[in-house]
């Protein structure tokens, strides 16, 4: 047996990069020096062999040396996620008996405040101390937390002998040395151990994605290419995402690709063989087996729905046994048992659990670990994974024991019973579903919020149902199989949906807007993925059906049933307002030949863009997966032709509804996503004309892949906005599902209402406020002007984890908090970046669709913006920033429509000319709500893309120096910044990072 320690495997100091992250590099020489400093710091404390030390660091350039420093000090390291709830880290530290946690910066402060003993790497360096005792190969090397069946996370303890055997086995299986390893797995997960020591033992470079790149296949491809990655280990779905967008040249430098953590989907091997020359391997193994236990090369010829997990890797014995411990014969299914030098020691501070899972090997005199995983033994010795024999599930490659989540739920006041199971969601993913029985006065939303404060994101149930009781078997145990098949919340007592026409219409709208025909009358809007703009769309569709509803009504009601009750209590609804077809009571969306006045936002655009008017687009694309592309194309053209605004023209100060159809073009390309396709899209972006048309084009792309196509809807912004996109997608989903969508809302009705109110003086009394505010808000930076679209530098920054969870929870309770929380973070960022600035002027952009007004759900350009002037608090004053934003926004008259209405709808009113001429605020801010990037209807899947090339003419002028668009995409909050190139890149980067840092 190899008696070396993990630290003995790592190559010595040199100028070769050991870690690369976000444009920064750490050489082996710097890594070893930093590790020595950590070891010196730890030598002042009572650490040594078999003493675990926590490591909680977000920066990989600090994290990797810290891990080595802990090992060099003779201790074992236990990695924590820097974005984990502090209570979870503190609880684990206390339970395991950690004397110290190595951390830095704000994370160190949070841990110290929670009572966790911390060594802060940002503090002054420690004086040298006598070396601690050297561990031996049986000493602990690391601990990894996994979800625990007892309701507490369990710490798997791996000694140096097992870790060294696991690392050296990789050299036996995989040919060649690691040059660059894409370290995709977060350090707190067991799979991170594989790449960490394998790479450092080979003298390679750990290439660590930043938060933006970890979930962005395009960024991963860029890293693989530019950082010369040779080896990677990732979830199959992550690798599939890379393959879908990569060119063969992007992946030419790869030598080894391994996938692990979840089942390999059918088709992946073939996709890999087409695009990547490296062999593809499939790994399986729990943390108790020192990360991996089996491995096999995936043969593209055997691609199908049942990819083997391989055979035992060197140093590990793998057997499949029946319940009576007899070995299984080929073709039989049994439980996987592991034994050999790669086995973990057991679980820290859990002798009972260790004794239950680590047993004498039935086939020899060694210890063995019974995994609880089931497999079928093939005649060639390879294994086919067959699931679990207990309740454990895997979520995004992470093992989750439902009991741990249930324990947290049961600890919340008012939770009588709780059960958590795995359910299959869209695209075959496994998600956690929680079912709770609550006492009077408790709510599901409050329970979920309490759970999220204690659990990492992977363990927070995605589906949450309040039920009257839990189903049980004859022995009294919870029937988890029955729960796993529960797809809807139970029906509540009361009037059936098909009897009450108002309730039926509300439910129909709920389902259409949220694009889910299974929603019930008790489905919570925000739990189903809705947001403020979703509420506006619901109001618009209900308004067209004669039901006067405001977004505030939707926020307060949250379910169709409650909203129906609210309307019934308020006033009776005329039966004629809602017909059986769900169509509107109104005069239609507009007639051919209609000439309409321009709205204030359209007049503003014509005024400020005298040169580059035709090329100022808001376009969207989508990749279509499925077999019947022609059906999708037909459905899409049917939906587009329902909306006359998409074929309108603007000429001589009027909007002309000319009628006709949106032109469709077909392009045959080699690849749906490459530079040549982007060039074609850019050409189509430049093909619109406001005065002569068209203002919208549908471009359909066909490539060699028969299962996929792509379309790009090129739209001029003057007739289309972000809410219009949601309207079209909702209608497209209805048509693809075989339903007839409700008749579209009327743009002329909106124009008549808004322009009529403005002309009648509805906003005149607001003029003094807007003049005073605009005079203070208008400002710029010395020597910096907004410039043109072509001169702008654009930066996208993505935030996920606990800040986004806290943000979504807050806006789920109070949707109007979104702008306030985001702007509060932006205020602090500007104060931090520009310390001398005292007031920040902001153009707050909104969707402009007034509550309950006719036509507010139509396709068109409703956008409005208005200035505010906000005093800047100290950068560390979170409460002061939120209070300043609240005061500024609360002072805005109504929804802010009056600013543009007065400036461009009342040109003869004294004072409005000054509004048009005053300098613009420094920043334009727009929160777009939640964007669904994937639309699934039956076998058809649409992956939506808003990041299309050449949306605007480079010569088009910009109004504000800084622009910020924020959007929720799945579990990420995306910040899209723009600024002139006169703003130094370092300044813009500091502003971008500070705004994300100060979120929540």
C-alpha positions, 0 to 999 in steps of 0.5 A: 500500500502507498504510504504517502500523504496527499501533500506528498503527491503535489508537485513543488514550487514553480512558475507554472499556474496552479489555479486560474480564475476570472483572469487571475492566476496563482503559480505553484510557487505562490500557492505553496507560499500561501499554504505555508502561511495558513499552516503557520496560522493554524500551528498557533491552535490545537490542531493536528492529526485527525483534527478537522478544520473548516474551510469557507472561502469563495475565492479559489485563489485563497481556497486551494492554498487554504486546503493545502495549508490545513493538510500541511498543518497535519489536520483534515479539511472540511469545505463549506459553501461560502453561500450556505446559510450561516446557521447550517455551517455553525450547526455542522461546526458545533456537531462535528467539533471543529476548533476553527474555520478558515475564512476571509472577508465578509464571510468571516464576519458572518461566521464570527457573528454566529459564534463560529471560531474563525481564522481570517486570512485577510487579517495580519499574518501569524508568526511562525510556530513549531511544526505540528506532528506529521500525520500518517496515511491512516490519519484523516485527510478530509471530511465532506458533508452529505445529506443525512437520513437522521435529519442532520448532514453527515460528515464522511471521513476519508483518510490519506490512504483512501484519498491517495489511492483514489487519486493514483487510480486516476493515473491508471485509468486515464492516459496522459497527465492533466494540463488544465482541469475544468474544476466545475464542481463547487469545493463543498461537494465530494466530486471537487476532490477528484479534480483538485488533487489529480490536477495538483499531483500532475502539475496541471492548472485548476481552471475555475469558472466564475459564477457567471460561467458555471451555468453558462455553456458559452462561457464554459466553452470559452474557458475550455478553449482559451485556458487550454483545458485538457480534462474535465468532470461534470454532470451529464446535463452540463456537458450536454449543454456545452456540446449543444453550442460548441464547435469541434475546434472549441473542444479539440484540446480536450484529452479526457471528458468524464461525466458523473452524478446522474444518469447519462441521457440517451443521445449524449454519446453520439453528440459527444462523438460528433463534436469532441475527439476526447474519449467519454467516460462515465463515473459512479461513486459516493463520497464514502468511496473516496469520490468514485468507485466504478468507471467505464468508457462510453461507447457511441455505438451503444448509445441508448437509454441505459448507459453502464456506470462501468466496472470497479476502478483500481483499488476498489472492489465492487460487488452486487448482492442480494438481500441475503448477501449472495452475489448476483449473477449476470442479469440480476439486480442487487445492492452495490457493495464497495470494499478496498483501500479507497474506502472512507473511514466512516462518519464523524460523530456518528458511530451508530450510522457508521456501524450500520453502513460500514460492515464486514465484507461478506466476501472477505476479511475487509471492511465494506460499505453498502451503498443503498444503490441498486445495479444490474450486473451485465455479463461483461462485468459492467453495471447498469444503475437501477436506482435506490433501495431507500428514499434518498434522491439525487438533485443536480448530482447532489445526494439528498436524504429527504429526512434532513429536509423533513427535520428542518420543516418539522422544526418550524412552528405550526408544521404538524407533519411533513414529508419530502420526496423526489419528483420528476420535473421538466426535461426529466430532472429530479426535484424535491417536493414537500408536503406539509400539514399545517396548524391554523395560522401557519402558511406554506410560504412562511414555512418555505421561507424558514426552511430556506434560511437553514438549508442550502439551495439544493435542499430547499424543495422546489415544489411545496404543497399544503395538504390536509393529511399525508397518505399512509400505508397499512403499517402507518408509515408515510406512503412516499410512492403515492406522494411521488406521484402527486402532481397537483395540489388537492382540490378544495371544497367550494364551487366547482370551476366549471360552474362559476364562469368568472372563476373559470375565466380567471383559472383559464387566464392563470393557466395561459399566462403561466403556460401550465394547463395543470394549475388549479384554482388554489395555485399560488401565483408566485409559487408557480413562477409568476411575478409583477409582469405576470400579474399585469398580463393577467390583469390585461387578459381579464380586463379584455373579458370585462373583469376590472382587476388591478395587479394589487388585486392579484398580489393580494389574492395570489390564487384564482379562487381567492381572486374570484371571491374578491371580485364577487364580494366587490360587485356583481359581474355582468354575465355577458362579460365572460363568454364560453370561448373566453373572448373579450368584450370589446371592439377588437385590436384594430382595423386595417387603415386605422391611423392612431396618434403616437403615444408619449414613448413613441414620440420621445423615440422619434424626437431623440433618434432623428438618424438611426430610427429604423434599427432600434430593435427588441428581438428574440430568438428560440431554439426549437427541439422536437420533430414537427418544426413545420407545426411550430412555424405554423403556430408561430405565424398564426400567433403573430398575425393576430396582432396588427401592431406587428405590421404597423408603420410610423410616418408623419407623426402617426401610427398606421395599422396597414394589416397584412402578415408578418413576413417570414424568411427561411435560412439554411445554415450549417449550424444554428449557433455559429458566427455565420448564423450570427452574421445573418441575424445581424443582417436581418436586424438591419432590414426593418423600416419604420416608415415603409415596413416591415417592422417585424420579421420572422426568420426561420433557420434550418440546419443539418440537425433534423431534431432542432431548428431556430427562429428569430423574431426581429421586432422594432422596439416601437411596436414591441416590448418585453411584456409583448414577448410574454403575451406571444409566448403564452399564445404560442403555448396555447396554440401548440397545445391545441387550445384557442387563445383568448382574443388579443387585447386592443392597442387602439383601446390603450391609445384612446385611453392614455392619450385621451387622459393626457389631453384632458389634463389628467397629469397637469397637476404633476408638472411642478413635481417633475420639473423639480425632480428632473432639475436635480436628477439630471447629471453626468460625470466630468468628461463623460457623455452617454455617446452612441450605442456603438461606443458602449461597453456592455458587461453581464454579471450573474448572481445566484445562491443565497442572495438571489434566494433571499431576493426572490423570497422577499419579492414573493411576499411583497412584489413591489420590493424588487425595484427597491432592493435592487436600487438600494444595492445600486446606490451603495455601489455608486457611493463605493465607486464614486465616493464624492458623489452625493446624489444619484439621478436615475431614470426608472423604467417601467412596463407602463401598463396601467392597472385595469385600463383597456388594452393593457394586455396588448402587444405594443410598446407601453414602456415608460420612464421617469426621473428620481433623485436619490441621496447616496448613503454610506456604502455600508449603510444598507438600511439607509440606502433602502430608506432613501430609495423608498422615500424617492419612489414613494414620492412619485405621483401614481406610476410615473406615467405623467413624466412622459405624458407631460413632456410629449403629450402636452407640448403646448403646456407651459413648462413641458418644453423644459422637461424635454430639454433637461439633462438626463439622469446618470443611470437608467434602471429597469427590472424586467421581472422573471424570464422563462428561458424554456417553453415546453409543450408536449414534445416541443421545447423552445429555448429562448434567447434574448442576447441576439447580435446587432439589436441597435444601430451603432450610431443610435444615441444613448440617453444615460451614461450608465444603463442597468437591466436586471432580470431573473432567469431561473435561479439567477439574477442577471445584471446587464450593464452598459456605459461609454468607453470613457468610463475606465474598465476597472471603474465599471467592473468595480461598480458592477461587482459592488452592486451584486455584492450589496444585494440583500 
